[in-house]
Amino acid sequence: MSKPSIPQGTRDFNAEVVRKRQYILNYIKAVFELYAFEPLETPAMENLDTLIGKYGDEGDKLMFKILNNGISNPKNTEKSIAGFEKVLQGKSSSDLTERALKYDLTIPFARYVAMNHGRLIFPYRRYQVQPVWRGDSPQKGRYREFTQCDADVVGSRSLFNELELACIYHDVFTRLKINDYELRVNSRKILTALAEVCAEEEKVTAITTAIDKLDKIGIERVKEELREKELNEDQLSIIESYLTMNNCPAEEMTNEKKLTFLKDFFRDSDDGQKGIEELEFLIKNLPAANNIIIDLTLARGLNYYTGIIFEAKAPPTVKIGSIGGGGRYDDLTGLFDVPGIPGVGISFGVDRIYDVLTELNLFPEEVEAGITALFFNMGETESRFAFEVMQQLRQNGISAELYHEFAKVNKQFQYAERKKIAYAVIIGSKEIEQKYCLVKNLATGLQEVVVFERLNDFFNSK
């Protein structure tokens, strides 16, 4: 019999990890609520036609499709696992699968808005915290099942929405003490203008997809990929000039200098000038401007973006990369035959943020602490009395546990220490008679005598 295992790219979370993840999620949700976003949840699976074609070819390949129930119907031996290949022969894709696990939260959100637009109050501001699934190759910071935290505004074209979303990133990351994060921004209008300058407007998706891989594959491979898309050398030279800002050293290019470069480079492009105006608005009005960087190479390969795009990156000392991203999509609900509802949104990568906080040792010590007090089991009569005292603490919001059986004191101390319980509470026959207990701080070793009436106050004061 094989050893038990879990699917590659997924993880189990023990109590310590869950508490740390909740620490992150609580901060993110608190900021979302502070900015007047409302919670929403959508199903783990969506109809396949809701998702397919919305993320480009790469996204379609990474989607987890769900087989129709009949494939594994035990009443039909021909459809058993052993005969699975036989079942596939001659079947159309819709015979096999009509649903898929959701790839992100944005498209399901657009589907929700399209289905409910007659009842929603616009602008509609929602946040969503749920798992998503992608068939990526598992590696550090990249998993096949992971949690996304999204905030979106639909029904408004105001650039103040982008400004607020940038502020949300700043508020969350500074509360988590990730002070050296980078918020990289660009505009898809500028990338559209780049395709126009190359006289290849119909290839804007191909150009954007290739540029999106620049960090991973380098400029020469990007050019090679574009050659395969039938761009000529003059067009490749224009794109390279854009990506390298005419070979200017990156460290010399401030946001202001980049805007000046863009104004000249796209002086004859209406789309380019509109994109530049959007970036200027963001840079000039963002209170936390030190963390924001105009990144001309930022493309975000998803097809639905139309304006400002964001990518939040971990501090340079942590080799994890993106910890969030998003942008404006002004006709996403048009994919579901409900046109004219503009939107913009961002996402936090909780799993990668967890890795950043772990690597930088930014989790507070108290996050790991779970149970406040362990009541020692000193015998049958004593444990019954201790249980009543413990219940009074629980009713006042103090977490506590009674050791499950009578055992040596040393064994009970070891149990408390291994579980990182903060205090041991010892009530023996003498303590019951004299109406007090011994409370030991397991971190400092300090032991105090506390009368029963003051026990609740004792823990509330800590």
N, C-alpha and C positions, 0 to 999 in steps of 0.2 A: 504493500500500500504506500503510495507516494506521500511525502510530507505535505501538510497543509500550506497553501500559499495564497497570494492575492494577485490580481492582474497587474502586469507591468505598467508602471506609470501611475499607480494608485497607492494610497497609504492608509494605515491605521493611525488614529490619534489617541494617545493615552491622556490621562487627566491633566498632566502638566502641559502638554501641547494644546489641549482644548482650552485651558485657562488662558494661555498666551494668545491663542487665536481670538478668543473672546475679548481680550484686552484690546487688540487691534480693531476688531469689529465694533466694539462699543464706542471707541473714539470716532470711527468713520460715521457710524449711524448718528451719533450725537451732533456731528457737524452737519450732516445732511438735514437733520431735523431743524437745526439752528437756521439753515438757509431756506426753510419752509418747503422741503421736499416731502412727499407722502410715500409711504411704503406700498410696494406691490409685489406679488408673487405670481409666476406663470408655471405651467406644467414642466416636468423634467423632459418630456418628449413633445415634439411638434409634428404636424403633418409634413411629410417630406417636401411637398410642393411649397410649403411656407419657407423652407430653408434653402433648398437647392437653387443655385444661380445667384444668390445674394452676396456671396463672399468671394467670387472669382473662382477660377479653376483650382487654385491651391486649397481654398477652403472646402470645396466640394470633395476633394480627395481625402481630407482629414476628418470628414464627418462620420460619426458612428451611426450607421443605419440599423434599424431594428427589424428583424425578420417577422413576417406575418405569423400569427399564432398557429395557423394550420400546418406550417412546415414541420412542427414537432408534435403533431397530434398523435398521442400514443395509440389511438384506436386504428390507425392506419399504419401497418408495419412498413409499407413502402416509403413512408415519410419518417422513418427512424433516422437517427444520426448516422448509422452505418450506410443507409441508402441515400444520404444527403445529396451526393453528386448527381445521382439519378434524378432526384427531384428537380435539380436546377436545370436540367436539359429541357430546352424548349420553352422555358418560362420567361416571360417578359419581366422587366424590373418591377413593375407594379404588382405582379403576382407574388413577388418575393418580399417586397418591403414598401410600406406606405408611410412610415414614420421614422424619425431619427431623434437621437438625443440632442438637446440644443447646444449649438456651437458657441454662442455668446448670448447675452441678454438683450442686445439691441434689436435684432430682427423680431424675436418674440414680443418685445415691447411695441414695435411698430405694428405688428399684427393685432395686438390688444387695442391700440389706439384706433386702428382701422375698423375693428369690430364694434368699438364703443364710442366713436367720436361724437355721436348724437347726444350722449349723456355726460360727456366730460366737460369740465369748465376750463377753458383755455385762457392764458397759457397753463398747461398741465405740467406740474413738476412732480416727478416720481423718482424714488430710489428703490433699488432692488439688490438683495444680497442672496445669491443662490449658486449652487455648483453648475458648471458647464463641462462639456467633454470634447476633446479633440484628439485625433489619432497621431499626435506628434511623436517624434523619437524622444523618449524620456532622457533627461539630463538635469544637471543642477539648475534649479529655478524653473524647470519646464516639466509639466506633468500632464497626464491624459485626463485626469479628473481634477479640477481645481475650482476655487470659489472666486466669483467676480462680484464686485460691489459697484454698481452703476448709479449715476445720477443724470437725468435727462430733463430738458425743458422742450416741450413741443407746443407749437401754436404761436411762436414769436420769432421775429427776425432780428430783434435788438441785439447789438453787440455787448450790451451789458450782461447778457447771459454768459457769453464767453468769459467776460471779466469775472463774474461770480464763480464760475467753475475753476478758473485759475486760482482764485482766492481760496476755494475749498481745498484744492491740492495743498496750498501753502498752510492753511490752518491745520489740516490733518497731519502733514509731515512734521510741522514744528511741534505739535502736541506730542507726537511720537518721538521727538528729538532727532529726527532725520533732517538736520538743519542744512546739510550740504547737498541736498537733492538738486537735480536740474530739471526745469520744465522747458522742454524744447518745443518750439512752435513753428509752423509754416502755414501756408494756405494752398488748398488744392486749386484755387484760381490761378495762383502763380505757376503751378505745374501744368495747368491747362494752357496758360500763356506760353510756357516753354514748348509744348507740342505745336502751338500756332507758329512760333518763331521758326521751328524746324519744318513748317509746312506739312505737318503730319498730325492734324487734329484728330483724325480717326484712330490714331495709335496712342492716344493719351494714356489709356489703361496699360498698354505694353510698356510705355516709357516709365510710368509711375511704378509699376510692379518691379521693373529692373532696378530703378533708383532705390526702392525700398530695401533691396538686398545689399546696398553699397557697403554697409558696416561689416557684413559677413563675408562678401566675396571680393571686394576691392573694385577699383575703377576699371581695370582692364577686363575683368570678367563681366562687369556691367556692360561695357562696350561690345564685348563679344555676344552677349545675349541680345543686345539691340541690333547687331548685324544680322542675327538670325531672324529678327523681325523685319528685315529688309530696309533698315535705315542706312543711308550712305555715309561716307566719311565726313563730308561737310556737316551733316546733321549731328554726327557723333562729336565733332569738334565743338559745335555750339553747346551741346549738353555737357561736355567736359569743362568748357569754359564757365558754364553756370555752376556746376558742382564744385569747382575749385576757386570760384570767384576770381577768374583770370589769374590763377596761381598765386593769389595773395596768401601769406602765412595766416593760418587760422587764428593764432594767438593775437594777431594785430587787428582782427576784424570784430569790432564792437557791434552791438545791435544797430547803432546809428550808422556806422559805416556800411553795414550790410544793407540797410534801407536805401542808402545813397546809391550803392551798387545796383540794387534791384530797380530803382527808379530810372537809371540810365539804361540798364539791360532791356527793360520792358517799356521803354518810352513810347513805343508805337502800339502797345497792346492795352485795350480797355480792360480785359480780364486781369492782366498783370497789375495795372494801376489800382483796380478794386481790391485785389489781394493785398497790395502794399498798404492801402488805406486801413484795411482791417488790422494788419500787424501793427501799424503805427498807433492805432487807437488802443490796442492792448498794451503796448509797451509804455505809452504815455500815462495811462490811467491805472496801471496795476500798482498797488501799494508796495508789494514785495517784488520789486523789479530786479533785485540782485540775483534771484534764482532763475529768471527767465532768459532763454537763449533762442534767438532766431536761428533755425537750422535749415539751410536751403536744401539739404539732402534728405530731410524728413519727408516721407511720402505716405506712409501707412497704406498698405496695398489693397485695403478693402474698397470696393467699387462705389460705395454709397456716399462717401464724403464729398462735400461740395465747397466748403469754405475753410475756416481756421481748423487746423489739426494740432493735437497735443500729443506729446510723449513725455511722461515723467520718468526720469532715470535715477537710479540709485547713486549715492555718492561715489566718486571715481575710485575710492579705495576698495569698494566692494564690486567684484567682477560678476555682477548679476544682470546689469542692463536695465531694461524697461520694468518699471513697477506700476505703470498706469498709462492710459492713453485714451484718445477719443477725438471728437471733432464735430463739425457741423454737417448735417445731412438735410438738405432742404426739400427733398421729395421722397423720403423713405417710405411713407405710407402710400405713395403712388404705386409702389410695387404691389399693393393690395387693392388697387382701383379706387383709392381715396386720395386724390391729388391735392396739393395746395396746403399741406400741413408741414411747415418747416420745423426743424428740430436741431438740437445740439446736445451732446452728452459726453461724459467722461467715465472711465472705469478705473478701479483700483485693483491691483493684483495682490490679493491677501497673502497667497502662499509665498510670493517673492518678498513682500514686505516682512513677513515672518523671518525669512532667511536673512534679510538685511539686519533686523533687530538682533537676531541671534549672533551674527558675525561681529556686529559692533557692540555687543553686550549692553543693549539698551533696554532690556526688559527689567522693570523694577523687581526687587527681591520679593515684595509682597504679592506679586502676581502668581508666583509659584505656590504660595501658601493657600491651602484649601480649607481644611477643618481647623477651627479655633482651638477646640479642647477635646482631649480624650479622657473619659472617666474610667479610672482603673476598676477592674472587677476584683473585689477583695473578699468575695464569698457570696452565698445566696442571699442572705438578709441584706448585706451591705449593697449588693448590686441592685436590688429592688429599690432601696432608698435612693441610690445614686441615679437610677433611671428617672425617678420623680423630679429630682433636682435638675437633671439634664433637660427634661421636657420643659421646665420653666424657662431655662435659657433659650431653648429653641423657639418658644413662643415670643421671645423678645428679640428674635433675629440673630441669635448667636449659634453658629454651627457647632455641633458636638456629636460625639460618638461614644458608646459604651463598649469596652472590650468584650468580646463575645463569650468568653469563658473565664473561669477562675484559673489563674496561672501565676507563675513567679513574677515578682515585680520587675525583674530585669528583662524578662521576655516582653512585658507590656511596654517598658521604656523603649526597647528596640523597635517594636511595632510603631510607636508614635514617631520616633526619629526617622524611620524609613519612609513613613507617609508624610513627613515634614509637617506634622501637627505642631501648633505653636505651644500649647500648654498641656500639662498633665494635671488632672484633678484626682486627688486621692481621698476617699472617704472610707475609713475603717470603722470598727465598732466604737472606738474611743471618740472619733470625730462626730459620729452620730449622737452619742451621749452628750458631748459638750457643744454641739451645734456649730461646728466649723469644718472646713476642709483645708487640705494642703494643696496649694496651686504652685506648680513648678514651671518656670519659663525654660523651655527646652533648648533655646538658643543661648541664653546667658547662664543657665544653671541656678538662677536666683529662685528660692522657694519662699513663699509667703503663706501666712495663716489668714484665711478669709472666712468670716462668719457667713452662714448661708444667706441671710437677708441682704448682704452686701455683694454677693457673688455676681449678680447681674451688673451692678454699677462698676465692679472691678473690670469686667471684660469690656464694657462700653467705654471705659476711660482709656483703653489701650489703642 
